[in-house]
Amino acid sequence: MGKQMCLGGVVQQAACCAGKACCEGFWELFGACLGVNSRQQARLSHVLLLIVSLVATIVVLRWLPGILQPLSLFINCPDTSGGGLLCLGVSSIYRISIALVTVFLFTLLCSMGKDKAAKIVNEACWGCKIVTLLFVFFGLFFVDNSYLESYVSISRVVSFVFILFFIIMLIDLCYTWGEVWIRRYDEGQSEYKWYLILSTLAIYGTCGYFIYKSFYWFTGENCGANLWIILGTILQIILVAGISVSGFAANGSLLTSAGISIVITFFNIAALGSDDRKTCNSFWAKESNEVMLVEIGVATALIIASMLYITLATDQNSSQNVRIAQELSIKVEDDDEYEDEEYQDESGEKKKRRRKKEKTREEQEALLKKAEEDELTEYKGTTFIMFHLIMLLSAFYVSMLLTNWGSSSIRFFTTSYYVPNATAYWIKFASGSITSLLYIWTMFAPILFPDRQFQ
């Protein structure tokens, strides 16, 4: 019996070691393919957690109720969450949002310690994070839905703050995109001339197409506000493009302006799609969830692009130091073997070699210590704090993205959880206007304040 228990323990330990080695091997391969370090991998993992949760929620809302409907006599939600299949309705969006908020808030609080614990929580503890996510999500099934209504109000406010961060990240991403391609063209890579021209034309062509279609989709009798939004979109696109090529802008480019234009167009058309007047919104009569999938798909793509940008836009000096330290460690261990095998000569020579070896070991220990400090340098700053703050805000925004800013009630089961409403209409319109104003400000700020550094 004792041998069986011992064998079982060995097998269990071997399985754990194999799983850990497999996980570490996967991340090493993943990092090598993308050229990222461990901290960047940790950020990518948090972004992936957000994306997977978002996709899983859409699947649950869109398809799971239909699958479980024939089994509703045998499968029911707890009475506190409404019974029946109500917990799989709109309320499930807020439950997954709260679960994500819990995980990202915990990680944010740990990152504020700016110590080794912050590094461990960011780069590891994934089992705990996933268990916490599932525990909170399923635990909220036993919480009355009326408590979730307060969360809806809080999410609206916090999500608008996320929109501001989101807009800033998109503007910075568009700037980087234009600068990188222009720099490569200036360095002699002539193919980027055509990349710049074709990309700019394609983006402006896309904006023009959707603006043209908007006159048919969102205008009609007593739809003056929609008409002004469409005309305002055209004016904003012309304005940002004109300023970027006029010579007044310090750092504008036509490709960057094209990227900003598609963002402005997206926000404004999304606003028009949220018009709750049937005579002014051709999509009102259609299945709202199909329209939702298109808007959520575009919004998710923009969120992923901006999140990947802030995740990968860091230097890798620390990882280089670690690699050098590891190589030096191997070299010193080899020196120890040489001493045992070859350097058994006179005592004076042995002492000289021993002093040289000790000096090398001291240099190695100093380099290893520096490498460890470099590993913690990023955690001692505010980089990870800002990243997890944005992730926390994005967890709130998930609930607003999937419900069109809290349009559907959580008190009854419905598959139409993306209903046009005035709140979403004006928030999206304001987002487009803020995008154009912030971009124009970034072009004029270096001129207005020449003594300040704008990077």
KEMI-795138 format. One line per 5 residues: their letters; for each residue x, y, z of C-alpha. Coordinates in Angstrom, 3 decimals. Layout:
! residues N
A> X Y Z ~ ... .
***
This chain:
! residues 455
MGKQM> 0.000 0.000 0.000 ~ 2.796 2.348 0.929 ~ 4.579 1.600 -2.342 ~ 1.395 2.357 -4.280 ~ 0.990 5.672 -2.469 .
CLGGV> 4.643 6.495 -3.123 ~ 4.235 5.589 -6.795 ~ 1.092 7.712 -6.997 ~ 2.940 10.655 -5.478 ~ 5.774 10.267 -7.950 .
VQQAA> 3.338 10.136 -10.871 ~ 1.499 13.205 -9.581 ~ 4.753 15.130 -9.130 ~ 5.925 14.071 -12.586 ~ 2.639 15.257 -14.095 .
CCAGK> 2.979 18.620 -12.365 ~ 6.557 19.013 -13.553 ~ 5.577 17.981 -17.088 ~ 2.712 20.501 -17.102 ~ 4.961 23.255 -15.842 .
ACCEG> 7.678 22.408 -18.364 ~ 5.086 22.316 -21.161 ~ 3.693 25.706 -20.117 ~ 7.142 27.253 -19.828 ~ 8.154 25.753 -23.173 .
FWELF> 5.046 27.161 -24.825 ~ 5.691 30.670 -23.491 ~ 9.364 30.507 -24.508 ~ 8.307 29.523 -28.032 ~ 5.580 32.181 -28.021 .
GACLG> 7.992 34.831 -26.834 ~ 10.636 33.813 -29.361 ~ 8.139 34.014 -32.238 ~ 6.934 37.484 -31.238 ~ 10.255 38.709 -29.895 .
VNSRQ> 8.792 39.661 -26.510 ~ 10.052 39.320 -22.963 ~ 8.328 37.810 -19.936 ~ 6.681 41.073 -18.876 ~ 5.217 41.577 -22.332 .
QARLS> 4.006 37.969 -22.313 ~ 2.266 38.676 -19.001 ~ 0.456 41.661 -20.513 ~ -0.506 39.664 -23.586 ~ -1.961 36.993 -21.308 .
HVLLL> -4.198 39.541 -19.574 ~ -5.348 40.911 -22.934 ~ -6.057 37.342 -24.074 ~ -8.087 36.715 -20.903 ~ -10.232 39.758 -21.705 .
IVSLV> -10.744 38.690 -25.340 ~ -11.603 35.068 -24.467 ~ -14.099 36.239 -21.838 ~ -15.677 38.620 -24.341 ~ -16.026 35.909 -26.999 .
ATIVV> -17.334 33.377 -24.469 ~ -20.002 35.832 -23.316 ~ -21.164 36.430 -26.898 ~ -21.383 32.654 -27.435 ~ -23.403 32.195 -24.239 .
LRWLP> -25.821 34.979 -25.165 ~ -26.152 34.188 -28.855 ~ -26.330 30.399 -29.007 ~ -26.424 28.698 -25.577 ~ -30.033 29.666 -24.647 .
GILQP> -31.341 28.148 -27.885 ~ -29.421 24.945 -27.214 ~ -30.673 24.677 -23.618 ~ -34.275 25.751 -24.304 ~ -35.519 22.162 -24.890 .
LSLFI> -33.912 21.210 -21.562 ~ -35.449 24.091 -19.595 ~ -37.586 21.640 -17.597 ~ -34.431 20.064 -16.216 ~ -31.919 22.963 -16.262 .
NCPDT> -32.851 26.103 -14.359 ~ -31.030 29.111 -12.979 ~ -31.174 29.792 -9.218 ~ -34.278 31.663 -8.080 ~ -32.118 34.598 -6.937 .
SGGGL> -31.045 35.177 -10.551 ~ -34.604 34.915 -11.876 ~ -35.012 31.176 -12.429 ~ -35.510 29.529 -15.797 ~ -32.799 30.627 -18.218 .
LCLGV> -32.754 34.247 -17.060 ~ -29.187 33.967 -15.740 ~ -28.062 33.267 -19.334 ~ -29.608 36.521 -20.540 ~ -28.370 40.090 -20.226 .
SSIYR> -27.442 39.608 -16.567 ~ -24.669 37.177 -17.593 ~ -22.900 40.095 -19.305 ~ -22.682 41.977 -16.035 ~ -21.607 38.866 -14.166 .
ISIAL> -18.637 38.231 -16.449 ~ -17.803 41.943 -16.304 ~ -17.776 41.902 -12.493 ~ -15.625 38.752 -12.524 ~ -13.089 40.437 -14.829 .
VTVFL> -13.142 43.567 -12.677 ~ -12.341 41.415 -9.633 ~ -9.335 39.744 -11.299 ~ -7.897 42.954 -12.769 ~ -8.482 44.923 -9.569 .
FTLLC> -6.599 42.290 -7.566 ~ -3.705 42.386 -10.055 ~ -3.707 46.194 -10.015 ~ -3.538 46.319 -6.205 ~ -0.658 43.823 -6.182 .
SMGKD> 1.175 45.862 -8.841 ~ 1.024 48.908 -6.581 ~ 3.438 47.122 -4.223 ~ 6.186 47.585 -6.868 ~ 8.120 44.614 -5.491 .
KAAKI> 8.823 40.981 -6.277 ~ 5.276 40.048 -5.306 ~ 4.016 42.330 -8.074 ~ 6.220 40.459 -10.552 ~ 4.928 37.074 -9.382 .
VNEAC> 1.262 38.092 -9.551 ~ 1.711 39.601 -13.017 ~ 3.708 36.790 -14.586 ~ 2.247 33.808 -12.734 ~ -0.719 32.851 -10.505 .
WGCKI> -2.834 32.120 -13.596 ~ -4.532 29.187 -11.947 ~ -5.686 31.458 -9.119 ~ -6.843 34.130 -11.567 ~ -8.918 31.736 -13.653 .
VTLLF> -10.408 30.062 -10.581 ~ -11.288 33.499 -9.170 ~ -12.890 34.500 -12.473 ~ -15.060 31.364 -12.555 ~ -15.852 31.488 -8.838 .
VFFGL> -17.094 35.087 -8.997 ~ -19.030 34.490 -12.232 ~ -20.917 31.429 -10.985 ~ -21.184 32.794 -7.456 ~ -23.099 35.805 -8.760 .
FFVDN> -25.849 33.445 -9.956 ~ -26.927 33.384 -6.321 ~ -27.052 37.201 -6.070 ~ -30.352 38.931 -6.762 ~ -30.436 40.678 -10.151 .
SYLES> -31.585 43.926 -8.528 ~ -28.052 44.397 -7.156 ~ -26.677 44.281 -10.681 ~ -28.703 47.350 -11.658 ~ -26.445 49.538 -9.501 .
YVSIS> -23.447 48.074 -11.308 ~ -24.977 49.161 -14.633 ~ -24.958 52.805 -13.537 ~ -21.372 52.582 -12.288 ~ -20.242 50.907 -15.513 .
RVVSF> -21.614 53.732 -17.658 ~ -19.436 56.287 -15.899 ~ -16.296 54.140 -15.724 ~ -16.687 52.992 -19.336 ~ -16.710 56.568 -20.594 .
VFILF> -13.395 57.092 -18.797 ~ -12.106 54.004 -20.621 ~ -13.276 55.518 -23.923 ~ -10.997 58.512 -23.267 ~ -7.997 56.216 -22.672 .
FIIML> -9.043 54.176 -25.706 ~ -9.098 57.243 -27.956 ~ -5.651 58.350 -26.760 ~ -4.227 54.875 -27.420 ~ -5.714 54.828 -30.930 .
IDLCY> -4.287 58.262 -31.749 ~ -0.857 57.181 -30.530 ~ -1.141 53.944 -32.523 ~ -2.017 55.845 -35.712 ~ 0.931 58.191 -35.190 .
TWGEV> 3.303 55.258 -34.728 ~ 1.936 53.501 -37.787 ~ 2.523 56.539 -40.000 ~ 5.953 57.338 -38.559 ~ 7.258 53.765 -38.924 .
WIRRY> 6.183 53.419 -42.548 ~ 7.477 56.872 -43.512 ~ 10.816 56.181 -41.792 ~ 11.204 52.901 -43.652 ~ 10.494 54.641 -46.939 .
DEGQS> 13.085 57.327 -46.086 ~ 15.599 54.574 -45.329 ~ 15.332 53.340 -48.898 ~ 12.611 50.697 -48.736 ~ 10.803 51.918 -51.815 .
EYKWY> 7.928 49.444 -51.529 ~ 6.608 51.454 -48.571 ~ 5.762 54.260 -50.983 ~ 3.019 52.058 -52.402 ~ 2.024 50.804 -48.953 .
LILST> 1.505 54.404 -47.858 ~ -0.430 55.407 -50.963 ~ -2.633 52.321 -51.216 ~ -3.392 52.159 -47.478 ~ -4.346 55.827 -47.360 .
LAIYG> -6.582 55.514 -50.427 ~ -8.198 52.325 -49.102 ~ -8.989 53.887 -45.725 ~ -10.426 57.085 -47.192 ~ -12.375 55.017 -49.699 .
TCGYF> -13.875 52.968 -46.855 ~ -14.838 56.141 -44.985 ~ -16.435 57.574 -48.123 ~ -18.445 54.422 -48.793 ~ -19.959 54.231 -45.309 .
IYKSF> -20.660 57.954 -45.198 ~ -22.420 57.686 -48.566 ~ -24.521 54.752 -47.339 ~ -25.355 56.637 -44.144 ~ -27.469 59.093 -46.120 .
YWFTG> -29.717 56.141 -47.034 ~ -29.567 54.335 -43.710 ~ -30.064 57.148 -41.208 ~ -31.813 60.092 -42.849 ~ -35.506 60.688 -43.393 .
ENCGA> -38.339 62.832 -42.178 ~ -37.512 64.687 -38.952 ~ -33.973 63.240 -38.887 ~ -32.114 66.549 -38.889 ~ -29.728 65.536 -36.080 .
NLWII> -28.564 62.503 -38.059 ~ -27.989 64.610 -41.157 ~ -25.850 67.047 -39.180 ~ -23.799 64.174 -37.721 ~ -23.108 62.821 -41.221 .
LGTIL> -22.144 66.243 -42.533 ~ -20.049 66.804 -39.394 ~ -18.201 63.545 -40.056 ~ -17.320 64.733 -43.564 ~ -16.143 68.082 -42.182 .
QIILV> -13.976 66.450 -39.507 ~ -12.305 64.139 -42.034 ~ -11.535 67.043 -44.375 ~ -10.323 69.187 -41.481 ~ -7.859 66.668 -40.006 .
AGISV> -6.532 65.745 -43.456 ~ -6.134 69.394 -44.462 ~ -4.269 70.308 -41.277 ~ -1.924 67.303 -41.568 ~ -0.757 68.289 -45.078 .
SGFAA> -0.944 72.079 -44.693 ~ 2.496 72.475 -43.145 ~ 1.104 73.941 -39.917 ~ 1.054 70.579 -38.174 ~ 4.333 69.658 -36.539 .
NGSLL> 3.940 65.886 -36.718 ~ 0.928 65.040 -38.869 ~ 0.826 62.718 -41.869 ~ -1.893 61.760 -44.318 ~ -1.777 58.080 -43.334 .
TSAGI> -2.148 58.985 -39.653 ~ -5.074 61.266 -40.507 ~ -6.640 58.437 -42.512 ~ -6.420 56.145 -39.487 ~ -8.047 58.807 -37.293 .
SIVIT> -10.728 59.343 -39.952 ~ -11.798 55.697 -39.884 ~ -12.076 55.879 -36.085 ~ -14.221 59.037 -36.304 ~ -16.396 57.408 -38.975 .
FFNIA> -16.835 54.283 -36.844 ~ -17.923 56.216 -33.759 ~ -20.364 58.420 -35.671 ~ -21.954 55.592 -37.663 ~ -22.226 53.549 -34.459 .
ALGSD> -24.011 56.547 -32.935 ~ -26.432 56.720 -35.861 ~ -27.057 52.982 -35.514 ~ -28.146 53.628 -31.917 ~ -30.885 56.071 -32.951 .
DRKTC> -34.089 54.814 -31.313 ~ -36.354 56.398 -33.944 ~ -37.481 53.793 -36.450 ~ -37.933 56.359 -39.223 ~ -34.295 57.482 -38.810 .
NSFWA> -32.616 54.098 -38.422 ~ -32.970 51.477 -41.148 ~ -31.451 48.836 -38.886 ~ -34.148 49.184 -36.238 ~ -36.451 46.769 -38.053 .
KESNE> -33.642 44.222 -38.507 ~ -32.329 41.743 -35.993 ~ -30.464 44.029 -33.609 ~ -28.051 41.290 -32.543 ~ -26.731 40.950 -36.103 .
VMLVE> -25.955 44.671 -36.145 ~ -24.430 44.219 -32.699 ~ -22.012 41.559 -33.952 ~ -20.701 43.909 -36.649 ~ -20.182 46.828 -34.258 .
IGVAT> -18.696 44.650 -31.524 ~ -16.384 43.025 -34.072 ~ -14.998 46.388 -35.199 ~ -14.764 47.720 -31.628 ~ -13.019 44.551 -30.455 .
ALIIA> -10.518 44.765 -33.326 ~ -9.691 48.358 -32.350 ~ -9.378 47.402 -28.682 ~ -7.057 44.490 -29.517 ~ -4.888 46.707 -31.727 .
SMLYI> -4.558 49.386 -29.042 ~ -3.938 46.839 -26.258 ~ -1.271 45.042 -28.281 ~ 0.352 48.384 -29.001 ~ 0.701 49.372 -25.338 .
TLATD> 1.743 45.796 -24.512 ~ 4.575 45.441 -27.034 ~ 5.846 49.036 -27.088 ~ 8.579 48.529 -24.446 ~ 12.331 47.995 -24.523 .
QNSSQ> 13.981 44.635 -23.877 ~ 17.197 45.647 -22.108 ~ 16.339 43.619 -19.041 ~ 15.945 40.398 -20.978 ~ 19.359 40.978 -22.593 .
NVRIA> 20.975 41.373 -19.176 ~ 19.419 38.142 -17.981 ~ 20.702 36.300 -21.038 ~ 24.238 37.621 -20.507 ~ 24.130 36.663 -16.838 .
QELSI> 23.022 33.129 -17.688 ~ 25.850 32.765 -20.207 ~ 28.372 33.986 -17.655 ~ 27.009 31.524 -15.105 ~ 27.603 28.652 -17.511 .
KVEDD> 31.139 29.881 -18.212 ~ 32.051 30.037 -14.520 ~ 30.704 26.537 -13.908 ~ 32.894 25.301 -16.754 ~ 35.886 27.017 -15.137 .
DEYED> 35.239 25.009 -11.952 ~ 35.508 21.775 -13.906 ~ 38.757 22.872 -15.530 ~ 40.287 23.624 -12.150 ~ 39.562 20.141 -10.829 .
EEYQD> 40.940 18.417 -13.917 ~ 43.804 20.508 -15.237 ~ 45.050 22.990 -12.716 ~ 46.511 20.728 -10.063 ~ 49.970 22.307 -10.384 .
ESGEK> 52.125 24.307 -7.995 ~ 50.377 26.091 -5.133 ~ 51.277 29.658 -6.257 ~ 49.720 29.150 -9.657 ~ 46.651 27.561 -8.064 .
KKRRR> 46.164 30.554 -5.771 ~ 46.440 32.931 -8.713 ~ 43.864 30.990 -10.647 ~ 41.618 30.711 -7.592 ~ 41.718 34.499 -7.094 .
KKEKT> 40.886 34.970 -10.759 ~ 38.025 32.523 -10.453 ~ 36.687 34.225 -7.305 ~ 36.855 37.596 -9.045 ~ 34.944 36.160 -11.979 .
REEQE> 32.356 34.703 -9.606 ~ 31.977 38.087 -7.897 ~ 31.437 39.704 -11.298 ~ 28.895 37.031 -12.108 ~ 27.015 37.566 -8.846 .
ALLKK> 27.021 41.319 -9.414 ~ 25.672 40.860 -12.933 ~ 23.016 38.416 -11.728 ~ 21.995 40.885 -9.028 ~ 21.823 43.670 -11.605 .
AEEDE> 19.767 41.442 -13.890 ~ 17.334 40.721 -11.049 ~ 17.071 44.427 -10.304 ~ 16.484 45.115 -14.003 ~ 13.721 42.515 -13.978 .
LTEYK> 12.005 44.496 -11.226 ~ 12.720 47.930 -12.715 ~ 9.549 47.971 -14.789 ~ 7.516 46.906 -11.756 ~ 8.997 49.693 -9.638 .
GTTFI> 7.661 52.262 -12.086 ~ 4.077 52.941 -13.113 ~ 4.069 50.945 -16.367 ~ 2.221 47.933 -15.010 ~ -0.008 50.051 -12.801 .
MFHLI> -1.212 52.038 -15.823 ~ -1.613 48.860 -17.870 ~ -3.770 47.138 -15.258 ~ -5.733 50.349 -14.681 ~ -6.639 50.306 -18.385 .
MLLSA> -7.471 46.596 -18.157 ~ -9.704 47.318 -15.151 ~ -11.537 50.048 -17.051 ~ -11.877 47.741 -20.066 ~ -13.523 45.107 -17.852 .
FYVSM> -16.254 47.640 -17.048 ~ -16.499 48.593 -20.719 ~ -17.212 44.973 -21.741 ~ -20.670 45.251 -20.159 ~ -21.434 48.500 -21.999 .
LLTNW> -20.094 47.216 -25.317 ~ -22.292 44.107 -25.260 ~ -25.476 45.862 -24.064 ~ -25.171 49.110 -26.058 ~ -24.563 51.077 -22.865 .
GSSSI> -27.031 49.203 -20.694 ~ -30.043 49.271 -22.997 ~ -31.717 45.962 -22.070 ~ -33.367 45.095 -18.790 ~ -31.903 42.341 -16.644 .
RFFTT> -35.279 41.525 -15.076 ~ -36.547 39.420 -17.992 ~ -35.025 37.030 -20.507 ~ -34.438 38.445 -23.983 ~ -32.161 37.716 -26.901 .
SYYVP> -32.383 41.347 -28.090 ~ -29.814 42.716 -25.704 ~ -28.443 45.355 -28.076 ~ -31.292 47.843 -28.377 ~ -30.866 51.368 -29.848 .
NATAY> -31.175 54.073 -27.202 ~ -30.469 57.767 -26.709 ~ -27.671 57.237 -24.146 ~ -25.566 55.184 -26.571 ~ -26.405 57.616 -29.384 .
WIKFA> -24.925 60.648 -27.665 ~ -21.986 58.860 -26.007 ~ -20.782 57.478 -29.352 ~ -21.269 60.821 -31.071 ~ -19.277 62.523 -28.295 .
SGSIT> -16.529 59.890 -28.690 ~ -16.122 60.720 -32.384 ~ -15.957 64.452 -31.681 ~ -13.426 63.956 -28.880 ~ -11.258 61.865 -31.216 .
SLLYI> -11.044 64.622 -33.830 ~ -10.448 67.352 -31.237 ~ -7.673 65.413 -29.479 ~ -5.957 64.608 -32.765 ~ -6.084 68.240 -33.883 .
WTMFA> -4.690 69.233 -30.480 ~ -1.736 66.829 -30.864 ~ -0.867 68.481 -34.191 ~ -0.987 72.042 -32.854 ~ 0.349 71.490 -29.314 .
PILFP> 4.069 71.418 -30.337 ~ 3.560 74.758 -32.138 ~ 1.655 76.401 -29.305 ~ 4.095 75.161 -26.649 ~ 7.527 74.911 -28.317 .
DRQFQ> 9.369 74.670 -24.978 ~ 7.639 71.406 -24.021 ~ 8.516 67.915 -25.145 ~ 5.714 66.073 -26.956 ~ 6.501 62.410 -27.655 .
***
